[in-house]
Amino acid sequence: MAHLEPGSGQSISPTSSGRASPITRKWTTGTVVAFPSRAIVAKRLAQCLNPSLPSGVHQKALEVYAYIFTLIGKDSLSRDLPLYFPGLASTLSFASLSVRTPFLDLLEKHMLKLDAGALRPALKAIILSVLPGLEEETSEEFERTLKLLDEFKHSVRSTRGDDLGHDHNKRARPFRICLSLMDRWEIGGLVVPEIFLPVVDSVRKYKDIASTKDDFSEVLRSASVFFDGVESGLIWGEIVGLIAQAIEPGSATVLERKDKLSLVKFILAHFNVREEEMLVIHAPLATLTILAMLKEAVERPGSHSDGASLSDDVTQMALNTAIDLFDFIPERAFQDRPSTTEPPIAKKTEETESLKHTAESLRIIQTFYVQDQGNLDAIPPPFSIRVVSGLLFREIAVITTTNFKI
């Protein structure tokens, strides 16, 4: 091994490496692939969808979107949807015919496949983005856009949820949500009529499976708070509707008819239906409805699905319901009071005409609850106290004499 002389200036490194190497070391980035950040890609693609650019640019941008969504896959797209979708949202509002098709393709092939959890936060933006496709019913994209909206609805709607089971805390929570909806009239006015009976029926079914009476009482308390916030006209309109479904001719089975009346009896027994206007106006009308319909059922035998008269079980259950209603109607409900809403002549005419036919009185009651929603703030009761008293007396007399004949 050769010894190096001091001060020779030579490096101890081999001649082919290190600082003393005669070969200059070169660095190059030619073989390094640089990936732009997701935010930059989303921003540039959104800029390519500027309405002022030609439709060819829009088409190419949508192709790149489709390529990226395919490349990153469903899971990554679910995570990055808030990053990419804002740039796409307004496309259909200005898109030419050649751009609309690839845009809808993009939603169908990639967005619809995402999980409901990823779609729900963006659902409002997605709906608004496709609404321009529904502006003209004659357009080629109308049916496709309508179908797309329907598919998004099914995508975010859970096909099956976890059973609430017997946990009273979980059972009570939906009623609190319903109560919060009622604070917003623009929502509650549409939602409450649809959910009222299912809510009450849910409480009735829970009574049979509750672990303890205390658990049922807690759920009932939450449901009662919701019930007390519902307009009395809606409550009694639903009660009268249940009575009609149980007694009127139709294809309903005896079991289904008895179930309707059972729900009415549950409402009367467990909820507050004893407010003043309920006692003096709605309860007499509901009682009259039962008696009038039973009278019609007797006069029209063979009108039910099996060609027979109303079953004895249903008839007896309906009469018991009428008795329950009659028991908590106070005496003052039949005490005549002067009316300030109609002149005496009109009132007298009403009394004369209404007492003629049972079918006519039922039609008036139905109109009051279905069309006018039983709203006493907007319209007066359908009958005066004298008319209701007369009709009730007549129907009771007819049913009593009919039973004596049998």
JOJOHU-V314614 format. One record per run of one state. SS is the DSSP state (hx for helix, st for strand, lp for the rest). FROM is the first residue (numbers start at 1). TO is the last residue. If there is no record, write none. Layout:
ss: <SS	SS>
from: <FROM	FROM>
to: <TO	TO>
//
This chain:
ss: <lp	hx	lp	hx	lp	hx	lp	hx	lp	hx	lp	hx	lp	hx	lp	hx	lp	hx	lp	hx	lp	hx	lp	hx	lp	hx	lp	hx	lp	hx	lp	hx	lp	hx	lp	hx	lp>
from: <1	38	49	55	89	91	95	97	112	116	121	123	135	142	157	168	183	185	210	213	229	232	248	254	271	276	300	312	328	331	335	344	355	358	371	385	406>
to: <37	48	54	88	90	94	96	111	115	120	122	134	141	156	167	182	184	209	212	228	231	247	253	270	275	299	311	327	330	334	343	354	357	370	384	405	406>
//
